[in-house]
Amino acid sequence: MQLSNDCRSGDVRTDRAYRHDEGRLSAYPCAPASAFITLLAFLRLCPSTVHAQLIVDCSGSNPSAYPTINAALSEITGPVFSKETVDVKACDLTRQHPGEPLGERIVVSGRVVDEDRRPVANTLIEIWQANAAGRYLHDGDQHNAPLDPNFTGVGRTLTDSEGRYRFVTVKPGEYPWANHYNAWRPAHIHFSLFGPAFATRVVTQMYFPGDPLLPFDPIAQSIPNERARQRLVARFALSLSEPEWALGYRFDFVLRGREATPMDA
């Protein structure tokens, strides 16, 4: 089955503006309270019904970016995401503006599976990232690097029946983050996965193979197990690359078990 090139949009957060939650997020069980509050911040709850409206606007110019979705007001059921939940351009971050963004175009694709490698369909995946110069479109980011008027840095999509997803974007740049002397974050993309309930959201980061900054990054190195750390590094995939257009990277999510993808803690 061929994945569609349709796209969707999501939220913005940066390492400088976002503190990691206390406690460990694991495979779609229950997230810390702050993650639950983050989700509620996106929901305008209607007291007269058991539905919610998900705010998805990235550009501020798309009236269809306010889709209504069914969401039972419980941590056990809902929200239920469908193709109508997402904007048609949001999984291709290079087509969200009139011009093309600067930087190296890349394809990031993979699967979301459980501990038995069974696909997890209809998972809402959101990404946010810096632009090619290492700058987020966020008031909290004052890094002395240029913004790109043709790059917002956020996207979203749903997994298909085989748990597959696909984004087109540009490779993010490294940036200083003042955690310690001469501290730089390696190039990375933030991922958020929403499970079948309000409290089942997990967040992680994807790194790129061969990045020389990885051994010096305290966030990546906070994972003590080397094999587990390597699960956060995407694999170059020639099969996902498109000739004369974009290199491809594969990044899979395993939600439980010994081979689970490490999540932000």
ChimeraX attribute file (.defattr): number of C-alpha atoms within 10 A of each C-alpha:
attribute: neighborCount
match mode: 1-to-1
recipient: residues
	/A:1	7
	/A:2	6
	/A:3	11
	/A:4	10
	/A:5	13
	/A:6	17
	/A:7	22
	/A:8	30
	/A:9	30
	/A:10	23
	/A:11	17
	/A:12	21
	/A:13	19
	/A:14	18
	/A:15	15
	/A:16	15
	/A:17	12
	/A:18	10
	/A:19	10
	/A:20	14
	/A:21	14
	/A:22	12
	/A:23	11
	/A:24	15
	/A:25	21
	/A:26	21
	/A:27	23
	/A:28	18
	/A:29	15
	/A:30	20
	/A:31	22
	/A:32	17
	/A:33	13
	/A:34	13
	/A:35	20
	/A:36	17
	/A:37	13
	/A:38	11
	/A:39	16
	/A:40	15
	/A:41	12
	/A:42	14
	/A:43	16
	/A:44	12
	/A:45	16
	/A:46	11
	/A:47	8
	/A:48	6
	/A:49	10
	/A:50	12
	/A:51	19
	/A:52	22
	/A:53	17
	/A:54	23
	/A:55	17
	/A:56	24
	/A:57	19
	/A:58	20
	/A:59	13
	/A:60	8
	/A:61	8
	/A:62	11
	/A:63	10
	/A:64	14
	/A:65	22
	/A:66	15
	/A:67	16
	/A:68	15
	/A:69	17
	/A:70	16
	/A:71	22
	/A:72	17
	/A:73	17
	/A:74	12
	/A:75	14
	/A:76	13
	/A:77	15
	/A:78	20
	/A:79	21
	/A:80	18
	/A:81	19
	/A:82	14
	/A:83	15
	/A:84	13
	/A:85	25
	/A:86	27
	/A:87	25
	/A:88	19
	/A:89	19
	/A:90	26
	/A:91	30
	/A:92	23
	/A:93	27
	/A:94	23
	/A:95	17
	/A:96	24
	/A:97	14
	/A:98	10
	/A:99	11
	/A:100	15
	/A:101	22
	/A:102	16
	/A:103	15
	/A:104	14
	/A:105	19
	/A:106	21
	/A:107	22
	/A:108	25
	/A:109	19
	/A:110	18
	/A:111	22
	/A:112	24
	/A:113	20
	/A:114	19
	/A:115	15
	/A:116	10
	/A:117	14
	/A:118	13
	/A:119	19
	/A:120	20
	/A:121	18
	/A:122	23
	/A:123	23
	/A:124	23
	/A:125	26
	/A:126	24
	/A:127	28
	/A:128	25
	/A:129	28
	/A:130	29
	/A:131	27
	/A:132	25
	/A:133	19
	/A:134	23
	/A:135	24
	/A:136	31
	/A:137	22
	/A:138	16
	/A:139	8
	/A:140	13
	/A:141	18
	/A:142	12
	/A:143	14
	/A:144	11
	/A:145	14
	/A:146	14
	/A:147	18
	/A:148	18
	/A:149	13
	/A:150	17
	/A:151	24
	/A:152	24
	/A:153	29
	/A:154	28
	/A:155	30
	/A:156	30
	/A:157	30
	/A:158	25
	/A:159	21
	/A:160	21
	/A:161	12
	/A:162	15
	/A:163	21
	/A:164	23
	/A:165	25
	/A:166	27
	/A:167	26
	/A:168	23
	/A:169	26
	/A:170	25
	/A:171	24
	/A:172	25
	/A:173	19
	/A:174	19
	/A:175	19
	/A:176	17
	/A:177	15
	/A:178	11
	/A:179	12
	/A:180	9
	/A:181	8
	/A:182	8
	/A:183	15
	/A:184	18
	/A:185	21
	/A:186	23
	/A:187	24
	/A:188	22
	/A:189	19
	/A:190	20
	/A:191	19
	/A:192	20
	/A:193	21
	/A:194	22
	/A:195	25
	/A:196	20
	/A:197	21
	/A:198	24
	/A:199	25
	/A:200	24
	/A:201	25
	/A:202	26
	/A:203	21
	/A:204	18
	/A:205	21
	/A:206	20
	/A:207	22
	/A:208	20
	/A:209	15
	/A:210	8
	/A:211	13
	/A:212	11
	/A:213	14
	/A:214	20
	/A:215	11
	/A:216	13
	/A:217	15
	/A:218	14
	/A:219	16
	/A:220	21
	/A:221	13
	/A:222	11
	/A:223	16
	/A:224	9
	/A:225	9
	/A:226	9
	/A:227	10
	/A:228	15
	/A:229	17
	/A:230	17
	/A:231	19
	/A:232	22
	/A:233	22
	/A:234	20
	/A:235	17
	/A:236	17
	/A:237	15
	/A:238	13
	/A:239	10
	/A:240	18
	/A:241	16
	/A:242	12
	/A:243	8
	/A:244	6
	/A:245	11
	/A:246	17
	/A:247	21
	/A:248	22
	/A:249	23
	/A:250	18
	/A:251	23
	/A:252	23
	/A:253	25
	/A:254	22
	/A:255	23
	/A:256	18
	/A:257	12
	/A:258	9
	/A:259	14
	/A:260	18
	/A:261	22
	/A:262	24
	/A:263	19
	/A:264	22
	/A:265	19
